[in-house]
């Protein structure tokens, strides 16, 4: 999807409609959120991105 850096952060969030998303902060710049099926999918996405970052 995109390259991750040590400065990236990922935050899961449930919006007012009950939809899960992951907010991505790339070195201080907020990126468009990634929408997920459910909380488990959001957790898996974050884990995957953090593993890529560790490399």
C-alpha positions in Angstrom: 0.0 0.0 0.0 2.6 2.6 1.1 6.0 2.7 2.7 6.0 3.1 6.5 8.5 5.1 8.5 9.4 5.0 12.2 7.5 8.3 12.6 4.1 6.9 11.4 1.3 6.2 13.8 -1.9 4.3 13.4 -5.1 4.8 15.4 -8.3 2.8 15.2 -11.5 4.8 15.5 -15.2 3.9 15.4 -17.3 6.7 13.8 -20.8 7.8 14.7 -22.3 5.3 12.1 -20.5 2.4 13.8 -17.9 2.0 11.1 -14.3 1.2 12.0 -11.4 3.0 10.4 -7.7 3.4 10.9 -6.3 6.9 11.0 -2.8 7.2 9.6 -0.4 10.0 10.7 2.6 9.9 8.5 5.4 12.0 10.0 3.0 14.6 11.2 0.6 14.7 8.2 -2.8 13.0 8.5 -3.5 10.7 5.6 -7.0 9.6 4.4 -8.4 6.9 6.8 -8.5 3.3 5.8 -12.0 1.8 6.4 -12.2 -1.6 7.9 -14.9 -4.3 8.2 -14.7 -4.5 11.9 -12.5 -3.9 14.9 -10.5 -7.2 14.3 -9.8 -6.0 10.7 -8.6 -2.6 12.0 -6.3 -4.4 14.5 -4.9 -6.7 11.8 -4.3 -3.7 9.5 -2.4 -1.8 12.2 -0.3 -5.0 13.1 0.5 -5.5 9.4 1.7 -1.9 9.0 3.8 -2.0 12.2 5.5 -5.2 11.0 6.3 -3.5 7.7 7.8 -0.6 9.6 10.0 -2.9 11.7 11.0 -4.4 8.4 
